[in-house]
């Protein structure tokens, strides 16, 4: 399976924005021109749940991040890494997560 290019990630990094899974998902959604409800339907979650993730109010498990990546056609490693980094950041640990496919 091929995965989609990652222009949303490069765009966020170029802005110097805090790069989170929520910010990445929002960039994808806005780039596709989807509403919260439309993207929620694509990835199998409610509009409210997706909004909470985008705003950083809800963490995402690595399993859910991998599922979202598959449903959107993005690399699992990238979204799992962002999900894990979010969990580490919430714990206030000064660590950086790096994920590689096995």
Gaussian input, Z-matrix of N, CA and C with variables (Angstrom, degrees):
# hf/3-21g

backbone

0 1
 N
 C     1     B1
 C     2     B2     1     A1
 N     3     B3     2     A2     1     D1
 C     4     B4     3     A3     2     D2
 C     5     B5     4     A4     3     D3
 N     6     B6     5     A5     4     D4
 C     7     B7     6     A6     5     D5
 C     8     B8     7     A7     6     D6
 N     9     B9     8     A8     7     D7
 C    10    B10     9     A9     8     D8
 C    11    B11    10    A10     9     D9
 N    12    B12    11    A11    10    D10
 C    13    B13    12    A12    11    D11
 C    14    B14    13    A13    12    D12
 N    15    B15    14    A14    13    D13
 C    16    B16    15    A15    14    D14
 C    17    B17    16    A16    15    D15
 N    18    B18    17    A17    16    D16
 C    19    B19    18    A18    17    D17
 C    20    B20    19    A19    18    D18
 N    21    B21    20    A20    19    D19
 C    22    B22    21    A21    20    D20
 C    23    B23    22    A22    21    D21
 N    24    B24    23    A23    22    D22
 C    25    B25    24    A24    23    D23
 C    26    B26    25    A25    24    D24
 N    27    B27    26    A26    25    D25
 C    28    B28    27    A27    26    D26
 C    29    B29    28    A28    27    D27
 N    30    B30    29    A29    28    D28
 C    31    B31    30    A30    29    D29
 C    32    B32    31    A31    30    D30
 N    33    B33    32    A32    31    D31
 C    34    B34    33    A33    32    D32
 C    35    B35    34    A34    33    D33
 N    36    B36    35    A35    34    D34
 C    37    B37    36    A36    35    D35
 C    38    B38    37    A37    36    D36
 N    39    B39    38    A38    37    D37
 C    40    B40    39    A39    38    D38
 C    41    B41    40    A40    39    D39
 N    42    B42    41    A41    40    D40
 C    43    B43    42    A42    41    D41
 C    44    B44    43    A43    42    D42
 N    45    B45    44    A44    43    D43
 C    46    B46    45    A45    44    D44
 C    47    B47    46    A46    45    D45
 N    48    B48    47    A47    46    D46
 C    49    B49    48    A48    47    D47
 C    50    B50    49    A49    48    D48
 N    51    B51    50    A50    49    D49
 C    52    B52    51    A51    50    D50
 C    53    B53    52    A52    51    D51
 N    54    B54    53    A53    52    D52
 C    55    B55    54    A54    53    D53
 C    56    B56    55    A55    54    D54
 N    57    B57    56    A56    55    D55
 C    58    B58    57    A57    56    D56
 C    59    B59    58    A58    57    D57
 N    60    B60    59    A59    58    D58
 C    61    B61    60    A60    59    D59
 C    62    B62    61    A61    60    D60
 N    63    B63    62    A62    61    D61
 C    64    B64    63    A63    62    D62
 C    65    B65    64    A64    63    D63
 N    66    B66    65    A65    64    D64
 C    67    B67    66    A66    65    D65
 C    68    B68    67    A67    66    D66
 N    69    B69    68    A68    67    D67
 C    70    B70    69    A69    68    D68
 C    71    B71    70    A70    69    D69
 N    72    B72    71    A71    70    D70
 C    73    B73    72    A72    71    D71
 C    74    B74    73    A73    72    D72
 N    75    B75    74    A74    73    D73
 C    76    B76    75    A75    74    D74
 C    77    B77    76    A76    75    D75
 N    78    B78    77    A77    76    D76
 C    79    B79    78    A78    77    D77
 C    80    B80    79    A79    78    D78
 N    81    B81    80    A80    79    D79
 C    82    B82    81    A81    80    D80
 C    83    B83    82    A82    81    D81
 N    84    B84    83    A83    82    D82
 C    85    B85    84    A84    83    D83
 C    86    B86    85    A85    84    D84
 N    87    B87    86    A86    85    D85
 C    88    B88    87    A87    86    D86
 C    89    B89    88    A88    87    D87
 N    90    B90    89    A89    88    D88
 C    91    B91    90    A90    89    D89
 C    92    B92    91    A91    90    D90
 N    93    B93    92    A92    91    D91
 C    94    B94    93    A93    92    D92
 C    95    B95    94    A94    93    D93
 N    96    B96    95    A95    94    D94
 C    97    B97    96    A96    95    D95
 C    98    B98    97    A97    96    D96
 N    99    B99    98    A98    97    D97
 C   100   B100    99    A99    98    D98
 C   101   B101   100   A100    99    D99
 N   102   B102   101   A101   100   D100
 C   103   B103   102   A102   101   D101
 C   104   B104   103   A103   102   D102
 N   105   B105   104   A104   103   D103
 C   106   B106   105   A105   104   D104
 C   107   B107   106   A106   105   D105
 N   108   B108   107   A107   106   D106
 C   109   B109   108   A108   107   D107
 C   110   B110   109   A109   108   D108
 N   111   B111   110   A110   109   D109
 C   112   B112   111   A111   110   D110
 C   113   B113   112   A112   111   D111
 N   114   B114   113   A113   112   D112
 C   115   B115   114   A114   113   D113
 C   116   B116   115   A115   114   D114
 N   117   B117   116   A116   115   D115
 C   118   B118   117   A117   116   D116
 C   119   B119   118   A118   117   D117
 N   120   B120   119   A119   118   D118
 C   121   B121   120   A120   119   D119
 C   122   B122   121   A121   120   D120
 N   123   B123   122   A122   121   D121
 C   124   B124   123   A123   122   D122
 C   125   B125   124   A124   123   D123
 N   126   B126   125   A125   124   D124
 C   127   B127   126   A126   125   D125
 C   128   B128   127   A127   126   D126
 N   129   B129   128   A128   127   D127
 C   130   B130   129   A129   128   D128
 C   131   B131   130   A130   129   D129
 N   132   B132   131   A131   130   D130
 C   133   B133   132   A132   131   D131
 C   134   B134   133   A133   132   D132
 N   135   B135   134   A134   133   D133
 C   136   B136   135   A135   134   D134
 C   137   B137   136   A136   135   D135
 N   138   B138   137   A137   136   D136
 C   139   B139   138   A138   137   D137
 C   140   B140   139   A139   138   D138
 N   141   B141   140   A140   139   D139
 C   142   B142   141   A141   140   D140
 C   143   B143   142   A142   141   D141
 N   144   B144   143   A143   142   D142
 C   145   B145   144   A144   143   D143
 C   146   B146   145   A145   144   D144
 N   147   B147   146   A146   145   D145
 C   148   B148   147   A147   146   D146
 C   149   B149   148   A148   147   D147
 N   150   B150   149   A149   148   D148
 C   151   B151   150   A150   149   D149
 C   152   B152   151   A151   150   D150
 N   153   B153   152   A152   151   D151
 C   154   B154   153   A153   152   D152
 C   155   B155   154   A154   153   D153
 N   156   B156   155   A155   154   D154
 C   157   B157   156   A156   155   D155
 C   158   B158   157   A157   156   D156
 N   159   B159   158   A158   157   D157
 C   160   B160   159   A159   158   D158
 C   161   B161   160   A160   159   D159
 N   162   B162   161   A161   160   D160
 C   163   B163   162   A162   161   D161
 C   164   B164   163   A163   162   D162
 N   165   B165   164   A164   163   D163
 C   166   B166   165   A165   164   D164
 C   167   B167   166   A166   165   D165
 N   168   B168   167   A167   166   D166
 C   169   B169   168   A168   167   D167
 C   170   B170   169   A169   168   D168
 N   171   B171   170   A170   169   D169
 C   172   B172   171   A171   170   D170
 C   173   B173   172   A172   171   D171
 N   174   B174   173   A173   172   D172
 C   175   B175   174   A174   173   D173
 C   176   B176   175   A175   174   D174
 N   177   B177   176   A176   175   D175
 C   178   B178   177   A177   176   D176
 C   179   B179   178   A178   177   D177
 N   180   B180   179   A179   178   D178
 C   181   B181   180   A180   179   D179
 C   182   B182   181   A181   180   D180
 N   183   B183   182   A182   181   D181
 C   184   B184   183   A183   182   D182
 C   185   B185   184   A184   183   D183
 N   186   B186   185   A185   184   D184
 C   187   B187   186   A186   185   D185
 C   188   B188   187   A187   186   D186
 N   189   B189   188   A188   187   D187
 C   190   B190   189   A189   188   D188
 C   191   B191   190   A190   189   D189
 N   192   B192   191   A191   190   D190
 C   193   B193   192   A192   191   D191
 C   194   B194   193   A193   192   D192
 N   195   B195   194   A194   193   D193
 C   196   B196   195   A195   194   D194
 C   197   B197   196   A196   195   D195
 N   198   B198   197   A197   196   D196
 C   199   B199   198   A198   197   D197
 C   200   B200   199   A199   198   D198
 N   201   B201   200   A200   199   D199
 C   202   B202   201   A201   200   D200
 C   203   B203   202   A202   201   D201
 N   204   B204   203   A203   202   D202
 C   205   B205   204   A204   203   D203
 C   206   B206   205   A205   204   D204
 N   207   B207   206   A206   205   D205
 C   208   B208   207   A207   206   D206
 C   209   B209   208   A208   207   D207
 N   210   B210   209   A209   208   D208
 C   211   B211   210   A210   209   D209
 C   212   B212   211   A211   210   D210
 N   213   B213   212   A212   211   D211
 C   214   B214   213   A213   212   D212
 C   215   B215   214   A214   213   D213
 N   216   B216   215   A215   214   D214
 C   217   B217   216   A216   215   D215
 C   218   B218   217   A217   216   D216
 N   219   B219   218   A218   217   D217
 C   220   B220   219   A219   218   D218
 C   221   B221   220   A220   219   D219
 N   222   B222   221   A221   220   D220
 C   223   B223   222   A222   221   D221
 C   224   B224   223   A223   222   D222
 N   225   B225   224   A224   223   D223
 C   226   B226   225   A225   224   D224
 C   227   B227   226   A226   225   D225
 N   228   B228   227   A227   226   D226
 C   229   B229   228   A228   227   D227
 C   230   B230   229   A229   228   D228
 N   231   B231   230   A230   229   D229
 C   232   B232   231   A231   230   D230
 C   233   B233   232   A232   231   D231
 N   234   B234   233   A233   232   D232
 C   235   B235   234   A234   233   D233
 C   236   B236   235   A235   234   D234
 N   237   B237   236   A236   235   D235
 C   238   B238   237   A237   236   D236
 C   239   B239   238   A238   237   D237
 N   240   B240   239   A239   238   D238
 C   241   B241   240   A240   239   D239
 C   242   B242   241   A241   240   D240
 N   243   B243   242   A242   241   D241
 C   244   B244   243   A243   242   D242
 C   245   B245   244   A244   243   D243
 N   246   B246   245   A245   244   D244
 C   247   B247   246   A246   245   D245
 C   248   B248   247   A247   246   D246
 N   249   B249   248   A248   247   D247
 C   250   B250   249   A249   248   D248
 C   251   B251   250   A250   249   D249
 N   252   B252   251   A251   250   D250
 C   253   B253   252   A252   251   D251
 C   254   B254   253   A253   252   D252
 N   255   B255   254   A254   253   D253
 C   256   B256   255   A255   254   D254
 C   257   B257   256   A256   255   D255
 N   258   B258   257   A257   256   D256
 C   259   B259   258   A258   257   D257
 C   260   B260   259   A259   258   D258
 N   261   B261   260   A260   259   D259
 C   262   B262   261   A261   260   D260
 C   263   B263   262   A262   261   D261
 N   264   B264   263   A263   262   D262
 C   265   B265   264   A264   263   D263
 C   266   B266   265   A265   264   D264
 N   267   B267   266   A266   265   D265
 C   268   B268   267   A267   266   D266
 C   269   B269   268   A268   267   D267
 N   270   B270   269   A269   268   D268
 C   271   B271   270   A270   269   D269
 C   272   B272   271   A271   270   D270
 N   273   B273   272   A272   271   D271
 C   274   B274   273   A273   272   D272
 C   275   B275   274   A274   273   D273
 N   276   B276   275   A275   274   D274
 C   277   B277   276   A276   275   D275
 C   278   B278   277   A277   276   D276
 N   279   B279   278   A278   277   D277
 C   280   B280   279   A279   278   D278
 C   281   B281   280   A280   279   D279
 N   282   B282   281   A281   280   D280
 C   283   B283   282   A282   281   D281
 C   284   B284   283   A283   282   D282
 N   285   B285   284   A284   283   D283
 C   286   B286   285   A285   284   D284
 C   287   B287   286   A286   285   D285
 N   288   B288   287   A287   286   D286
 C   289   B289   288   A288   287   D287
 C   290   B290   289   A289   288   D288
 N   291   B291   290   A290   289   D289
 C   292   B292   291   A291   290   D290
 C   293   B293   292   A292   291   D291
 N   294   B294   293   A293   292   D292
 C   295   B295   294   A294   293   D293
 C   296   B296   295   A295   294   D294
 N   297   B297   296   A296   295   D295
 C   298   B298   297   A297   296   D296
 C   299   B299   298   A298   297   D297
 N   300   B300   299   A299   298   D298
 C   301   B301   300   A300   299   D299
 C   302   B302   301   A301   300   D300
 N   303   B303   302   A302   301   D301
 C   304   B304   303   A303   302   D302
 C   305   B305   304   A304   303   D303

   B1=1.4473
   B2=1.5221
   B3=1.3084
   B4=1.4544
   B5=1.5134
   B6=1.2956
   B7=1.4591
   B8=1.5109
   B9=1.2946
   B10=1.4466
   B11=1.5223
   B12=1.3123
   B13=1.4639
   B14=1.5215
   B15=1.3074
   B16=1.4512
   B17=1.5308
   B18=1.3347
   B19=1.4595
   B20=1.5221
   B21=1.3243
   B22=1.4658
   B23=1.5248
   B24=1.3070
   B25=1.4620
   B26=1.5282
   B27=1.3196
   B28=1.4647
   B29=1.5178
   B30=1.3208
   B31=1.4584
   B32=1.5233
   B33=1.3205
   B34=1.4636
   B35=1.5200
   B36=1.3184
   B37=1.4583
   B38=1.5284
   B39=1.3419
   B40=1.4664
   B41=1.5168
   B42=1.3187
   B43=1.4580
   B44=1.5268
   B45=1.3106
   B46=1.4592
   B47=1.5190
   B48=1.3273
   B49=1.4585
   B50=1.5218
   B51=1.3285
   B52=1.4610
   B53=1.5263
   B54=1.2902
   B55=1.4537
   B56=1.5223
   B57=1.3139
   B58=1.4535
   B59=1.5210
   B60=1.3155
   B61=1.4601
   B62=1.5256
   B63=1.3208
   B64=1.4654
   B65=1.5181
   B66=1.3353
   B67=1.4689
   B68=1.5251
   B69=1.3201
   B70=1.4584
   B71=1.5309
   B72=1.3379
   B73=1.4563
   B74=1.5274
   B75=1.3150
   B76=1.4628
   B77=1.5334
   B78=1.3242
   B79=1.4644
   B80=1.5268
   B81=1.3223
   B82=1.4682
   B83=1.5249
   B84=1.3335
   B85=1.4684
   B86=1.5242
   B87=1.3159
   B88=1.4582
   B89=1.5311
   B90=1.3303
   B91=1.4613
   B92=1.5195
   B93=1.3198
   B94=1.4695
   B95=1.5268
   B96=1.3258
   B97=1.4590
   B98=1.5207
   B99=1.3443
   B100=1.4602
   B101=1.5207
   B102=1.3153
   B103=1.4619
   B104=1.5284
   B105=1.3165
   B106=1.4667
   B107=1.5271
   B108=1.3140
   B109=1.4678
   B110=1.5275
   B111=1.3311
   B112=1.4668
   B113=1.5260
   B114=1.3300
   B115=1.4640
   B116=1.5220
   B117=1.3181
   B118=1.4605
   B119=1.5149
   B120=1.3144
   B121=1.4650
   B122=1.5297
   B123=1.3267
   B124=1.4722
   B125=1.5250
   B126=1.3345
   B127=1.4639
   B128=1.5290
   B129=1.3275
   B130=1.4581
   B131=1.5087
   B132=1.3355
   B133=1.4646
   B134=1.5163
   B135=1.3084
   B136=1.4583
   B137=1.5234
   B138=1.3020
   B139=1.4611
   B140=1.5238
   B141=1.3181
   B142=1.4612
   B143=1.5251
   B144=1.3105
   B145=1.4662
   B146=1.5279
   B147=1.3259
   B148=1.4621
   B149=1.5273
   B150=1.3137
   B151=1.4619
   B152=1.5284
   B153=1.3278
   B154=1.4729
   B155=1.5265
   B156=1.3180
   B157=1.4683
   B158=1.5231
   B159=1.3205
   B160=1.4625
   B161=1.5280
   B162=1.3277
   B163=1.4637
   B164=1.5356
   B165=1.3159
   B166=1.4608
   B167=1.5114
   B168=1.3264
   B169=1.4711
   B170=1.5214
   B171=1.3165
   B172=1.4654
   B173=1.5171
   B174=1.3083
   B175=1.4697
   B176=1.5298
   B177=1.3147
   B178=1.4737
   B179=1.5159
   B180=1.3120
   B181=1.4598
   B182=1.5290
   B183=1.3217
   B184=1.4747
   B185=1.5289
   B186=1.3293
   B187=1.4607
   B188=1.5282
   B189=1.3409
   B190=1.4610
   B191=1.5268
   B192=1.3337
   B193=1.4684
   B194=1.5269
   B195=1.3312
   B196=1.4680
   B197=1.5208
   B198=1.3178
   B199=1.4639
   B200=1.5267
   B201=1.3238
   B202=1.4665
   B203=1.5239
   B204=1.3187
   B205=1.4722
   B206=1.5178
   B207=1.3231
   B208=1.4704
   B209=1.5228
   B210=1.3211
   B211=1.4684
   B212=1.5286
   B213=1.3280
   B214=1.4662
   B215=1.5259
   B216=1.3315
   B217=1.4614
   B218=1.5208
   B219=1.3276
   B220=1.4689
   B221=1.5276
   B222=1.3177
   B223=1.4630
   B224=1.5314
   B225=1.3209
   B226=1.4661
   B227=1.5195
   B228=1.3290
   B229=1.4567
   B230=1.5260
   B231=1.3120
   B232=1.4648
   B233=1.5305
   B234=1.3165
   B235=1.4653
   B236=1.5178
   B237=1.3224
   B238=1.4669
   B239=1.5278
   B240=1.3264
   B241=1.4650
   B242=1.5254
   B243=1.3183
   B244=1.4607
   B245=1.5301
   B246=1.3308
   B247=1.4695
   B248=1.5239
   B249=1.3310
   B250=1.4629
   B251=1.5237
   B252=1.3420
   B253=1.4622
   B254=1.5286
   B255=1.3136
   B256=1.4594
   B257=1.5176
   B258=1.3239
   B259=1.4647
   B260=1.5218
   B261=1.3224
   B262=1.4718
   B263=1.5256
   B264=1.3291
   B265=1.4694
   B266=1.5180
   B267=1.3384
   B268=1.4644
   B269=1.5185
   B270=1.3141
   B271=1.4682
   B272=1.5232
   B273=1.3318
   B274=1.4653
   B275=1.5292
   B276=1.3244
   B277=1.4525
   B278=1.5267
   B279=1.2919
   B280=1.4652
   B281=1.5232
   B282=1.3254
   B283=1.4546
   B284=1.5161
   B285=1.3155
   B286=1.4558
   B287=1.5170
   B288=1.3034
   B289=1.4676
   B290=1.5201
   B291=1.3223
   B292=1.4592
   B293=1.5248
   B294=1.3224
   B295=1.4615
   B296=1.5151
   B297=1.3288
   B298=1.4641
   B299=1.5194
   B300=1.3156
   B301=1.4710
   B302=1.5195
   B303=1.3181
   B304=1.4652
   B305=1.5027
   A1=108.95
   A2=117.03
   A3=120.12
   A4=108.92
   A5=115.77
   A6=119.49
   A7=109.27
   A8=114.64
   A9=121.26
   A10=110.64
   A11=115.31
   A12=120.83
   A13=108.22
   A14=116.32
   A15=120.13
   A16=111.31
   A17=118.31
   A18=118.90
   A19=112.28
   A20=117.92
   A21=120.48
   A22=110.45
   A23=117.47
   A24=121.34
   A25=110.52
   A26=115.87
   A27=119.14
   A28=111.58
   A29=116.51
   A30=120.65
   A31=110.86
   A32=117.41
   A33=120.62
   A34=111.24
   A35=116.67
   A36=120.08
   A37=110.98
   A38=117.00
   A39=119.49
   A40=111.84
   A41=117.24
   A42=120.90
   A43=112.07
   A44=116.01
   A45=119.74
   A46=111.59
   A47=116.24
   A48=120.97
   A49=110.35
   A50=115.68
   A51=119.91
   A52=106.56
   A53=115.22
   A54=121.16
   A55=109.74
   A56=116.20
   A57=122.81
   A58=108.86
   A59=115.70
   A60=119.57
   A61=109.56
   A62=116.91
   A63=120.29
   A64=112.27
   A65=116.78
   A66=120.66
   A67=110.35
   A68=116.61
   A69=121.26
   A70=110.65
   A71=116.61
   A72=120.10
   A73=111.38
   A74=116.51
   A75=119.57
   A76=110.59
   A77=117.00
   A78=120.33
   A79=110.84
   A80=116.85
   A81=120.62
   A82=109.35
   A83=115.70
   A84=120.48
   A85=111.43
   A86=116.29
   A87=119.49
   A88=111.39
   A89=116.13
   A90=119.90
   A91=112.58
   A92=115.92
   A93=121.17
   A94=111.87
   A95=116.45
   A96=120.06
   A97=113.24
   A98=116.47
   A99=121.45
   A100=110.90
   A101=115.93
   A102=121.64
   A103=107.89
   A104=116.07
   A105=119.21
   A106=110.56
   A107=116.52
   A108=120.32
   A109=111.59
   A110=117.08
   A111=120.38
   A112=111.44
   A113=116.37
   A114=118.18
   A115=110.48
   A116=116.44
   A117=119.80
   A118=111.15
   A119=116.33
   A120=120.35
   A121=110.56
   A122=117.11
   A123=121.87
   A124=111.81
   A125=116.56
   A126=119.81
   A127=113.63
   A128=116.67
   A129=120.15
   A130=114.95
   A131=117.10
   A132=119.67
   A133=109.54
   A134=115.74
   A135=120.04
   A136=111.50
   A137=115.07
   A138=122.28
   A139=110.27
   A140=116.81
   A141=121.62
   A142=111.54
   A143=116.23
   A144=121.14
   A145=109.84
   A146=117.15
   A147=121.61
   A148=110.73
   A149=117.06
   A150=120.94
   A151=110.74
   A152=116.58
   A153=120.73
   A154=111.39
   A155=117.38
   A156=121.56
   A157=109.96
   A158=116.77
   A159=120.61
   A160=112.33
   A161=116.55
   A162=120.59
   A163=113.24
   A164=116.45
   A165=120.17
   A166=113.90
   A167=116.79
   A168=121.32
   A169=112.72
   A170=116.86
   A171=120.63
   A172=109.14
   A173=116.03
   A174=121.43
   A175=109.22
   A176=114.39
   A177=121.23
   A178=107.52
   A179=116.60
   A180=120.56
   A181=109.03
   A182=116.61
   A183=119.10
   A184=112.21
   A185=116.92
   A186=120.64
   A187=111.27
   A188=116.37
   A189=120.11
   A190=110.53
   A191=117.19
   A192=120.89
   A193=110.30
   A194=117.06
   A195=120.85
   A196=110.72
   A197=116.95
   A198=121.42
   A199=110.87
   A200=116.62
   A201=121.14
   A202=109.76
   A203=116.53
   A204=120.68
   A205=110.84
   A206=117.03
   A207=120.64
   A208=110.95
   A209=117.04
   A210=120.47
   A211=112.52
   A212=116.41
   A213=120.16
   A214=112.53
   A215=117.24
   A216=120.73
   A217=113.45
   A218=117.33
   A219=122.17
   A220=109.50
   A221=116.05
   A222=121.44
   A223=110.38
   A224=115.68
   A225=120.65
   A226=111.43
   A227=116.59
   A228=121.04
   A229=111.76
   A230=115.26
   A231=120.23
   A232=111.41
   A233=117.07
   A234=119.73
   A235=111.87
   A236=117.67
   A237=120.07
   A238=109.47
   A239=116.68
   A240=120.23
   A241=110.94
   A242=117.23
   A243=120.77
   A244=111.74
   A245=116.51
   A246=120.06
   A247=110.69
   A248=116.51
   A249=120.45
   A250=111.49
   A251=117.14
   A252=120.16
   A253=110.11
   A254=116.96
   A255=120.52
   A256=112.49
   A257=116.43
   A258=121.05
   A259=109.82
   A260=117.13
   A261=121.61
   A262=110.27
   A263=116.88
   A264=120.64
   A265=111.87
   A266=117.51
   A267=121.08
   A268=111.53
   A269=116.89
   A270=121.67
   A271=111.70
   A272=116.35
   A273=123.90
   A274=112.91
   A275=114.45
   A276=119.76
   A277=108.17
   A278=116.91
   A279=120.95
   A280=109.07
   A281=113.47
   A282=121.56
   A283=109.28
   A284=115.73
   A285=121.51
   A286=108.80
   A287=115.70
   A288=122.36
   A289=108.93
   A290=115.07
   A291=121.54
   A292=107.61
   A293=116.38
   A294=122.18
   A295=109.29
   A296=115.80
   A297=121.76
   A298=107.80
   A299=115.18
   A300=120.10
   A301=109.58
   A302=115.25
   A303=120.34
   A304=110.72
   D1=130.60
   D2=175.81
   D3=-89.93
   D4=150.22
   D5=178.80
   D6=-110.61
   D7=158.80
   D8=-177.01
   D9=-73.62
   D10=155.58
   D11=175.32
   D12=-63.61
   D13=165.14
   D14=-173.80
   D15=-118.13
   D16=59.58
   D17=179.12
   D18=-67.38
   D19=-29.21
   D20=-179.77
   D21=-62.57
   D22=-40.92
   D23=-179.98
   D24=-64.61
   D25=-47.20
   D26=179.47
   D27=-61.86
   D28=-38.76
   D29=178.99
   D30=-62.72
   D31=-47.54
   D32=179.71
   D33=-62.72
   D34=-43.12
   D35=179.64
   D36=-63.71
   D37=-36.65
   D38=-179.69
   D39=-67.23
   D40=-26.88
   D41=178.08
   D42=-81.86
   D43=-11.46
   D44=-175.68
   D45=73.70
   D46=16.93
   D47=-179.34
   D48=-70.17
   D49=152.92
   D50=174.63
   D51=-64.48
   D52=120.85
   D53=-172.77
   D54=-92.60
   D55=103.77
   D56=-179.03
   D57=-124.56
   D58=166.81
   D59=176.03
   D60=-61.02
   D61=-42.21
   D62=179.17
   D63=-60.23
   D64=-44.33
   D65=179.07
   D66=-65.11
   D67=-38.62
   D68=179.01
   D69=-64.54
   D70=-45.90
   D71=179.15
   D72=-63.28
   D73=-39.65
   D74=178.58
   D75=-64.55
   D76=-41.87
   D77=178.81
   D78=-62.32
   D79=-40.90
   D80=176.98
   D81=-62.52
   D82=-48.90
   D83=-177.24
   D84=-59.63
   D85=-47.30
   D86=-179.12
   D87=-68.24
   D88=-36.67
   D89=177.46
   D90=-63.33
   D91=-33.95
   D92=178.43
   D93=-82.82
   D94=-12.62
   D95=-178.02
   D96=76.38
   D97=24.96
   D98=-178.25
   D99=-91.64
   D100=148.27
   D101=168.58
   D102=-79.44
   D103=169.85
   D104=175.21
   D105=-58.39
   D106=-41.71
   D107=-179.25
   D108=-64.61
   D109=-41.12
   D110=-179.85
   D111=-64.82
   D112=-44.79
   D113=179.59
   D114=-69.46
   D115=-38.84
   D116=177.03
   D117=-55.84
   D118=-41.04
   D119=178.42
   D120=-64.89
   D121=-40.23
   D122=178.66
   D123=-59.81
   D124=-39.17
   D125=-173.59
   D126=-104.31
   D127=-1.71
   D128=174.44
   D129=80.52
   D130=39.48
   D131=175.48
   D132=-144.11
   D133=163.25
   D134=-178.17
   D135=-72.30
   D136=158.40
   D137=176.93
   D138=-58.55
   D139=-41.35
   D140=-179.03
   D141=-65.11
   D142=-44.04
   D143=179.09
   D144=-61.25
   D145=-46.35
   D146=179.06
   D147=-62.05
   D148=-42.61
   D149=178.42
   D150=-60.12
   D151=-42.78
   D152=177.98
   D153=-60.73
   D154=-40.07
   D155=178.41
   D156=-65.79
   D157=-47.38
   D158=-179.73
   D159=-59.00
   D160=-36.98
   D161=-178.81
   D162=-85.01
   D163=-0.82
   D164=178.91
   D165=77.99
   D166=18.54
   D167=-179.03
   D168=-92.30
   D169=-7.61
   D170=-178.03
   D171=-141.77
   D172=132.57
   D173=177.26
   D174=-81.05
   D175=159.23
   D176=178.87
   D177=-121.60
   D178=132.59
   D179=177.72
   D180=-70.78
   D181=156.59
   D182=175.60
   D183=-57.93
   D184=-37.67
   D185=179.47
   D186=-63.04
   D187=-44.32
   D188=179.61
   D189=-67.00
   D190=-38.53
   D191=178.46
   D192=-60.91
   D193=-41.36
   D194=178.46
   D195=-65.12
   D196=-39.98
   D197=178.32
   D198=-63.73
   D199=-45.45
   D200=178.46
   D201=-59.57
   D202=-45.65
   D203=-179.49
   D204=-58.73
   D205=-47.44
   D206=-179.86
   D207=-60.73
   D208=-44.10
   D209=-176.67
   D210=-68.07
   D211=-26.84
   D212=179.88
   D213=-96.97
   D214=-9.28
   D215=178.86
   D216=83.42
   D217=26.09
   D218=178.01
   D219=-107.34
   D220=166.30
   D221=-179.63
   D222=-68.18
   D223=128.81
   D224=177.79
   D225=-58.57
   D226=-41.91
   D227=-176.06
   D228=-56.35
   D229=-40.94
   D230=-177.40
   D231=-64.50
   D232=-48.18
   D233=-177.44
   D234=-73.56
   D235=-34.58
   D236=176.46
   D237=-65.31
   D238=-41.83
   D239=178.15
   D240=-59.67
   D241=-44.14
   D242=179.31
   D243=-65.31
   D244=-39.53
   D245=178.06
   D246=-63.15
   D247=-46.63
   D248=179.33
   D249=-65.02
   D250=-39.24
   D251=178.76
   D252=-63.31
   D253=-37.19
   D254=176.84
   D255=-62.14
   D256=-40.73
   D257=178.37
   D258=-65.67
   D259=-43.66
   D260=178.59
   D261=-63.04
   D262=-44.71
   D263=179.84
   D264=-61.99
   D265=-41.19
   D266=178.34
   D267=-62.99
   D268=-27.37
   D269=177.87
   D270=-82.16
   D271=-1.41
   D272=179.65
   D273=61.13
   D274=30.76
   D275=175.93
   D276=-89.34
   D277=138.57
   D278=179.64
   D279=-92.05
   D280=68.14
   D281=-178.31
   D282=-130.35
   D283=153.02
   D284=175.84
   D285=-116.05
   D286=133.08
   D287=-178.64
   D288=-94.40
   D289=138.41
   D290=174.21
   D291=-134.07
   D292=127.41
   D293=-177.37
   D294=-117.61
   D295=133.99
   D296=175.95
   D297=-128.26
   D298=144.51
   D299=178.18
   D300=-65.30
   D301=142.47
   D302=179.40
   D303=-79.96

